[in-house]
């Protein structure tokens, strides 16, 4: 006696060796002995033997018209043996019954399995949908294969061109395009990025890196909705002196300006004026939500993505020849440079000039300060006095005589790049930074004294962190420090500006100390600010590589600063030196440059020789 049974989702036949009611000992058609449960047996039959029976059943099943079988089945549940009778119109042979079973079992979209050997025909609408799905999958499989073949051959399918950056940086792994790309990667042994590059699908290496950042942090694009820039309150008092700002030529978000009044007794009244968008942007408004989403302006060589819409920046930036709303810190300074008093108010300030680094630096520098033979220029007296005041403030913090270091300015025009070193800590930088430190520290103390919550920068044991409680900033030598002087460019400054305005007006602040929203702003800002800074560093490294190519630079001098890492002369670029002997930190070397890769932002830096001291 023989049986047809189901095992591991497959229909099989075997010879009964022993029948124990609940189970059977059988020998499969392939000669393997096994024990199966009686509940798995679908049919017992006397002949033919399993192998010829299954061969004949499969032959007959291949001839079964599945659509006709579905029509014969009707709407009710049925057993396969009963349907075999209906289909054949006579008493079916074991191979014929098994053929019907195989047909039912192999057509799950036509027949739903309801139990041992029992099925039910799928409803007509469900069957039609399933067929359409199969047809779609078949078409997609052909298209996937076609696209994969094209990419493996070095061509990019037209349908993939619009999704190149998504495929490279943030793919939908269920998409047909991604699957075709991965098929081509498997056949060529290339990574997705290298495959796309081989196909000529990446139009620009710069765009490749920019789109990676935008897809992650600006998936909806960098544009702004059409929102009107709110006006500041009309009843703000007027400031008592014209002011001037100091920024580089590319700055449009001018956050800070200064005024100086020299008094007859030798005292000086200094005004530190900060753009005041908090006077117009209401908490929870559409503009506030935009700023809270972006959290900071993003900087990169040759471009930036502003935190606030251009119209609002234009309304609140401290542009010259305008009267601008500001949050002002007035500092009364004695002739000996000690601070006699401080006063904070919201007011309007007439901006007399926007001084620019490029034109001011040749006039206002360490060689010209207090030099009677140096040429005169606008605000010379004010600038030289402020520089002296900045030196006094720096010394009072215990930070005088710090080592100057180089910054680098990237100018990108018409796809060409200029990289200009600039000494950080020169008179312009010291003047501006010390006055900003003064404002941020004093406004941080103001919030603490009024028991108004704020967002602080703290540093201890060399680690800088954000906190909602005032805490020392050891690196600056301050009791507390709250970013408040760049509200057009940083959301925490905008939040702090609102809190400061509430404190000086004795109004209820937007955020209480235990406000979970304040903690969320802190967390989100830190993550975004770090990511934006990393992107800026990455793009500066990219433009250094572009500069090497642009200048045809094959060799460079560098300084070892750690093991086999070197810093190139005159550039913010660090590379790993290969092929070098044992070197010490500070050693000077000459290296050759090769294999510049603009996609990985890497190159080969090969040791040539050690330079004499």
C-alpha positions in Angstrom: 0.0 0.0 0.0 1.2 3.5 -0.8 0.4 7.0 0.5 0.3 10.6 -0.7 1.3 12.9 2.1 2.3 16.5 2.8 5.7 17.3 4.3 7.5 20.6 4.7 4.9 22.2 2.4 5.5 19.7 -0.4 3.3 16.9 -1.8 5.1 13.5 -1.7 4.5 9.8 -2.2 5.8 6.8 -0.3 5.5 3.1 0.5 3.9 2.1 3.8 6.2 -0.1 5.9 4.2 -0.1 9.1 0.8 1.4 10.1 0.5 2.3 13.7 -2.8 4.2 13.5 -1.5 7.6 14.8 1.7 7.3 12.7 3.2 5.4 9.8 6.6 4.1 8.9 7.2 4.8 5.3 9.9 4.7 2.6 9.8 7.7 0.3 10.0 7.5 -3.4 13.7 8.3 -3.1 14.4 5.4 -0.7 14.5 7.4 2.5 12.7 5.9 5.5 10.8 8.2 7.8 8.0 8.4 10.3 5.0 10.5 9.5 1.8 11.4 11.4 -1.4 9.9 10.1 -2.9 13.4 10.0 -0.4 14.2 7.2 -1.7 11.5 4.9 -3.8 12.8 2.1 -4.6 9.6 0.2 -3.9 5.9 0.4 -3.8 3.9 -2.8 -2.8 0.4 -4.0 -0.8 1.2 -7.2 1.3 2.3 -9.0 4.5 2.7 -7.0 5.4 6.2 -5.7 8.0 7.1 -8.4 5.9 6.3 -11.5 2.8 7.6 -9.8 4.4 11.0 -9.0 5.9 11.3 -12.5 2.5 10.7 -14.1 0.8 13.0 -11.7 3.2 15.8 -12.5 2.7 15.2 -16.2 -1.1 15.4 -15.9 -0.9 18.5 -13.6 1.0 20.3 -16.3 -1.9 19.8 -18.6 -4.5 21.0 -16.2 -6.2 24.3 -17.1 -6.1 26.2 -13.8 -8.7 28.7 -14.8 -11.1 25.9 -15.9 -10.3 24.1 -12.6 -11.2 27.3 -10.7 -14.6 27.4 -12.5 -15.3 23.8 -11.8 -14.5 24.2 -8.1 -17.5 26.5 -7.4 -17.9 28.7 -4.4 -18.0 26.1 -1.6 -15.2 24.4 0.3 -14.2 21.1 -1.2 -11.8 18.2 -1.0 -9.3 17.5 -3.7 -10.6 14.0 -4.4 -14.1 15.3 -4.9 -12.9 18.0 -7.3 -10.9 15.3 -9.2 -14.2 13.4 -9.8 -15.8 16.6 -11.0 -12.9 17.5 -13.3 -12.4 14.1 -14.9 -16.1 13.2 -15.0 -15.3 9.7 -13.9 -13.6 7.8 -11.1 -10.1 9.3 -11.2 -7.0 7.1 -11.0 -4.5 7.8 -8.2 -2.2 9.8 -10.6 -5.3 11.8 -11.8 -6.3 12.6 -8.2 -2.7 13.5 -7.3 -2.5 15.7 -10.4 -5.5 17.7 -9.1 -4.0 17.9 -5.7 -0.7 19.2 -7.2 -2.7 21.8 -9.2 -4.6 23.0 -6.2 -1.5 23.1 -4.0 0.6 25.0 -6.7 -2.0 27.7 -7.3 -2.5 29.6 -4.0 -3.9 32.7 -5.7 -6.7 30.5 -7.2 -7.4 28.2 -4.2 -7.2 28.9 -0.5 -6.1 26.0 1.6 -8.7 25.3 4.3 -7.5 22.1 5.9 -6.0 18.6 5.2 -6.6 18.2 1.4 -9.4 20.8 1.5 -9.6 24.0 -0.5 -11.8 26.9 -1.5 -11.8 28.8 -4.7 -10.7 32.4 -4.4 -13.4 35.1 -5.0 -13.3 36.5 -8.5 -12.3 40.0 -7.4 -9.5 38.6 -5.2 -8.3 36.4 -8.1 -8.3 39.3 -10.5 -6.2 41.4 -8.1 -3.8 38.6 -7.5 -3.3 38.0 -11.2 -2.7 41.7 -11.8 -0.1 41.7 -9.0 1.6 38.7 -10.6 1.7 40.4 -13.9 3.0 43.6 -12.4 5.8 41.6 -10.6 6.6 39.9 -13.8 6.9 43.2 -15.6 9.0 44.6 -12.7 11.3 41.6 -12.8 12.0 42.2 -16.5 12.5 45.9 -16.0 14.8 45.2 -13.0 16.9 42.9 -15.1 17.0 45.4 -18.0 18.1 48.2 -15.7 20.7 46.0 -14.0 22.2 45.0 -17.3 22.4 48.6 -18.5 24.2 49.7 -15.3 26.6 46.8 -15.4 27.4 47.8 -19.0 28.2 51.4 -17.8 25.0 53.2 -18.8 22.4 54.7 -16.4 18.8 54.0 -17.2 16.8 57.2 -17.8 14.3 56.2 -15.1 17.1 56.3 -12.5 18.6 59.6 -13.3 16.2 61.6 -11.1 16.9 59.3 -8.2 20.7 59.1 -8.3 21.3 61.0 -5.1 18.6 59.1 -3.2 20.1 55.8 -4.4 23.6 56.9 -3.4 22.7 58.3 0.1 19.3 57.4 1.3 17.8 54.7 -0.8 14.4 53.0 -0.5 15.6 49.5 -0.3 12.2 48.1 -1.4 12.3 50.2 -4.6 12.8 48.6 -8.0 15.6 51.0 -8.7 17.6 50.1 -5.6 17.2 46.4 -6.3 18.3 46.8 -9.9 21.3 48.8 -8.7 22.3 46.2 -6.2 21.9 43.5 -8.9 24.4 45.4 -11.0 26.7 45.9 -8.0 26.7 42.1 -7.4 27.6 41.4 -11.0 30.3 44.1 -11.3 31.8 43.9 -7.8 31.4 47.7 -7.4 29.9 49.6 -4.5 26.7 51.6 -5.3 28.6 54.9 -5.4 31.3 53.6 -7.6 28.8 52.0 -9.9 26.8 55.2 -10.3 30.1 57.1 -10.9 31.1 54.5 -13.6 27.8 55.0 -15.3 28.2 58.8 -15.4 25.1 59.2 -13.2 26.8 61.6 -10.7 26.8 65.0 -12.5 29.0 66.8 -9.9 31.1 65.6 -7.0 30.2 68.8 -5.2 26.5 68.2 -5.7 27.0 64.6 -4.6 28.2 65.7 -1.1 25.7 68.6 -0.9 22.7 66.3 -1.7 23.9 63.8 0.9 23.6 66.5 3.6 20.3 67.9 2.2 18.6 64.5 2.1 19.5 63.9 5.7 18.7 67.3 7.2 16.6 69.1 4.6 14.5 66.4 3.0 11.8 68.9 2.0 14.2 71.3 0.5 15.9 74.5 1.7 13.2 76.9 0.5 10.9 78.8 2.8 7.1 79.2 2.7 5.8 82.7 1.8 5.6 84.3 5.2 5.6 88.0 5.9 8.3 89.4 8.2 6.7 90.6 11.4 7.3 94.2 12.4 8.9 95.0 15.8 7.0 97.0 18.4 6.6 100.7 17.2 7.3 102.2 20.6 10.9 101.3 21.2 13.2 104.0 22.6 16.0 105.4 20.5 19.6 104.5 21.2 22.0 107.3 22.2 24.7 106.9 19.5 25.3 105.8 16.0 26.7 102.2 15.8 28.9 100.2 13.4 29.2 96.5 12.7 32.3 94.5 11.8 31.9 91.4 9.6 33.3 89.8 6.5 32.0 90.8 3.1 29.8 87.8 2.7 27.8 88.3 6.0 24.2 89.2 5.5 22.9 88.1 8.9 24.5 91.0 10.8 23.8 90.2 14.4 25.9 92.7 16.3 27.0 96.3 16.2 28.8 98.7 18.6 28.5 102.3 19.7 30.9 104.4 21.7 30.3 107.7 23.6 33.4 109.4 25.0 32.6 111.4 28.1 34.3 114.5 29.4 35.7 112.8 32.5 37.4 110.1 30.5 34.7 107.5 31.0 33.2 105.8 28.1 29.7 104.4 27.4 29.8 101.3 25.2 26.8 100.0 23.5 26.7 96.3 22.4 23.7 96.1 20.1 22.3 92.7 19.0 19.7 92.2 16.2 16.3 91.5 17.9 14.1 89.1 15.9 12.6 88.0 19.2 10.7 91.3 19.1 8.8 90.1 16.1 8.8 86.3 15.9 6.1 85.1 18.3 6.7 81.8 20.1 5.0 79.0 18.4 4.4 81.0 15.2 5.1 79.6 11.7 8.4 81.5 11.6 9.3 80.2 15.1 8.6 76.6 14.0 10.9 77.1 10.9 13.7 78.4 13.1 13.1 75.6 15.7 13.4 73.0 12.9 16.5 74.4 11.3 18.1 75.5 14.6 21.1 77.2 12.9 22.4 78.7 9.7 24.4 76.1 7.8 27.8 77.3 6.4 29.8 75.8 3.6 32.5 77.3 1.3 30.7 79.4 -1.3 27.2 79.1 0.1 25.0 78.9 3.2 21.5 77.8 4.2 20.0 80.4 6.5 18.0 79.6 9.6 15.4 82.3 8.8 13.8 83.5 5.6 15.6 86.2 3.6 12.8 88.7 4.1 12.9 88.4 7.9 16.7 88.6 7.9 16.5 91.7 5.8 14.0 93.2 8.2 16.1 92.6 11.4 19.7 92.5 10.2 21.7 95.5 11.4 22.3 97.0 7.9 24.0 100.3 7.5 22.1 103.6 7.0 19.0 102.2 8.8 17.4 102.5 12.2 17.2 98.9 13.4 15.5 97.3 16.4 18.0 95.8 18.9 18.6 94.3 22.2 21.3 96.5 23.7 23.7 96.1 26.5 25.1 99.5 27.6 28.4 99.3 29.5 29.6 102.3 31.5 33.4 102.1 31.6 35.6 104.1 34.0 38.9 105.7 32.7 40.8 102.8 34.2 38.7 100.3 32.0 36.8 99.0 35.0 33.1 98.5 34.5 31.0 100.9 36.5 27.5 99.8 35.5 25.4 97.7 33.0 22.0 98.3 31.6 20.0 96.2 29.1 17.1 97.5 27.0 15.3 96.9 23.8 15.6 100.0 21.6 16.3 101.2 18.1 19.8 101.9 16.9 21.0 103.9 13.9 23.6 101.8 12.1 26.1 104.2 10.6 28.3 101.7 8.8 28.9 98.0 8.2 32.6 97.7 8.3 34.1 94.8 6.5 37.2 92.7 7.4 38.6 93.0 3.9 38.8 96.8 3.9 39.2 97.4 7.7 42.0 94.9 8.4 44.7 96.8 6.4 43.9 99.9 8.4 43.2 98.5 11.8 45.9 96.1 12.9 48.7 95.7 15.4 51.0 97.9 13.3 48.6 100.8 12.9 47.0 100.9 16.4 48.3 104.0 18.2 50.6 104.8 15.3 50.3 108.5 14.5 51.7 108.0 11.1 49.1 105.5 10.1 46.3 106.7 7.7 43.1 107.8 9.3 39.8 106.0 8.7 36.2 106.0 9.9 35.7 105.1 13.6 39.4 104.9 14.2 39.2 106.4 17.7 36.3 104.1 18.7 38.0 101.0 17.3 41.3 101.7 19.0 39.7 102.3 22.3 37.5 99.2 22.0 40.6 97.2 21.2 42.2 98.4 24.5 39.0 97.6 26.4 39.0 94.1 24.8 42.5 93.5 25.9 41.5 94.6 29.4 38.5 92.2 29.4 40.7 89.3 28.1 43.2 89.9 30.9 40.5 90.1 33.5 39.4 86.6 32.4 42.9 85.4 32.8 43.2 84.7 29.1 45.7 87.3 27.9 48.6 86.5 25.6 47.0 83.5 24.0 48.7 82.0 21.1 47.3 83.2 17.8 46.2 80.5 15.3 45.2 80.5 11.7 41.7 80.4 10.3 41.0 79.9 6.6 38.6 81.7 4.4 37.3 79.8 1.4 36.2 81.9 -1.6 34.4 79.9 -4.3 33.5 81.8 -7.5 32.7 80.2 -10.9 33.7 76.8 -9.6 37.2 78.0 -8.7 38.4 78.2 -5.1 40.7 80.5 -3.2 41.9 79.6 0.3 43.2 82.5 2.3 44.8 82.1 5.7 43.7 84.6 8.3 45.2 85.0 11.8 42.6 84.5 14.5 43.2 86.7 17.5 44.1 89.8 15.5 42.7 93.2 16.8 39.4 92.9 14.8 38.8 89.3 16.1 39.8 90.2 19.7 37.6 93.3 19.7 34.5 91.5 18.5 34.9 88.3 20.4 35.6 90.0 23.8 32.5 92.2 23.4 30.4 89.2 22.5 31.8 87.2 25.5 31.0 90.2 27.7 27.4 90.3 26.5 26.9 86.6 26.6 28.3 86.3 30.1 26.5 89.3 31.5 23.2 88.3 30.0 23.6 84.8 31.3 24.1 86.3 34.8 21.1 88.5 34.3 18.9 85.4 33.6 20.3 83.7 36.6 19.8 86.7 38.9 16.1 87.1 37.7 15.6 83.3 38.1 14.6 83.1 34.4 15.5 79.9 32.6 18.1 80.0 29.8 20.3 77.9 27.6 24.0 78.0 28.7 27.3 76.8 27.4 29.5 75.3 30.1 32.9 73.7 30.1 34.6 71.5 32.7 37.5 69.1 32.4 37.9 70.2 28.8 34.4 69.1 27.7 31.9 71.7 26.4 28.2 71.0 26.8 24.8 72.8 26.8 22.9 73.1 30.0 19.7 74.8 31.3 21.5 75.8 34.5 24.2 78.4 34.8 27.6 76.7 35.2 31.2 77.8 34.8 32.9 77.9 31.4 36.5 77.1 32.3 37.8 77.7 28.8 36.6 81.3 28.8 37.2 81.9 32.5 33.6 82.8 33.2 31.0 82.0 35.9 28.4 81.4 33.2 28.0 81.9 29.5 24.7 82.0 27.5 24.8 82.3 23.7 22.6 85.4 23.1 24.4 87.4 20.4 23.5 85.6 17.2 19.7 85.3 17.1 19.5 85.5 13.3 21.8 82.5 13.0 21.3 80.3 16.1 18.0 79.2 17.6 19.3 79.0 21.2 20.3 82.7 20.9 16.7 83.5 19.8 15.3 81.6 22.7 17.6 83.3 25.1 16.8 86.7 23.7 13.1 86.1 24.5 14.0 85.1 28.0 16.2 88.2 28.5 13.4 90.5 27.2 11.0 88.9 29.7 13.5 89.4 32.5 14.1 93.1 31.8 10.4 93.8 31.3 9.4 91.7 34.4 7.1 89.6 32.2 6.4 85.9 32.4 9.1 84.2 30.3 8.2 81.8 27.5 10.1 78.9 29.1 10.1 77.9 32.8 13.1 76.1 34.2 11.4 72.8 34.1 9.9 73.2 30.7 10.5 70.0 28.7 10.5 72.1 25.6 13.6 73.8 26.7 15.4 70.5 27.2 14.2 69.4 23.7 15.5 72.6 22.2 18.9 72.0 23.9 19.1 68.4 22.7 18.0 69.1 19.1 20.3 72.1 18.8 23.4 70.2 20.0 22.7 67.4 17.5 22.1 69.8 14.6 24.9 72.2 15.4 27.4 69.3 15.5 26.1 67.9 12.3 26.3 71.2 10.5 29.8 71.8 11.7 30.9 68.4 10.5 29.4 69.1 7.1 31.2 72.4 6.9 34.5 70.7 7.8 33.9 68.0 5.2 33.2 70.5 2.5 36.3 72.5 3.4 38.3 69.3 3.0 36.6 68.7 -0.4 37.5 72.2 -1.6 41.1 71.7 -0.5 41.2 68.7 -2.9 39.6 70.8 -5.6 42.3 73.4 -5.0 45.1 70.8 -5.4 43.6 69.8 -8.7 43.0 73.4 -9.8 46.6 74.4 -9.0 48.1 71.2 -10.4 49.8 70.7 -7.0 51.8 67.5 -7.0 54.0 68.2 -3.9 53.5 69.9 -0.6 55.3 70.6 2.6 53.7 69.6 5.9 54.3 69.3 9.6 54.0 66.0 11.6 51.7 66.4 14.5 50.8 62.9 15.5 52.4 59.6 14.5 52.0 59.4 10.7 49.5 62.3 10.4 50.6 65.6 8.9 49.1 69.0 8.5 49.7 70.7 5.2 51.3 74.1 5.2 48.8 77.0 4.7 45.8 74.8 4.5 43.2 73.3 6.9 44.0 69.8 5.7 45.3 66.7 7.6 46.4 63.6 5.8 48.0 60.2 6.6 51.6 60.0 5.4 52.6 56.7 3.8 56.1 55.3 3.3 57.7 57.5 6.0 60.5 56.5 8.4 60.0 57.1 12.1 59.1 60.8 12.6 58.5 63.0 15.6 55.8 65.6 16.2 57.0 68.9 14.7 59.1 67.3 12.0 58.8 69.0 8.7 58.5 66.8 5.5 57.9 67.1 1.8 55.2 64.8 0.4 53.8 64.0 -3.0 50.1 64.0 -3.7 48.3 61.5 -5.9 45.0 59.5 -6.3 42.8 62.5 -5.4 39.3 61.1 -4.9 36.5 63.7 -4.8 33.8 61.2 -3.8 35.6 59.8 -0.8 37.4 63.1 -0.2 40.7 61.4 0.2 44.1 61.3 -1.5 47.4 59.5 -1.2 50.1 61.4 0.6 53.5 59.8 0.0 56.6 60.7 2.0 59.5 62.1 0.0 62.0 63.7 2.3 62.5 65.2 5.7 63.2 68.9 5.7 66.0 70.5 7.7 64.9 72.7 10.6 
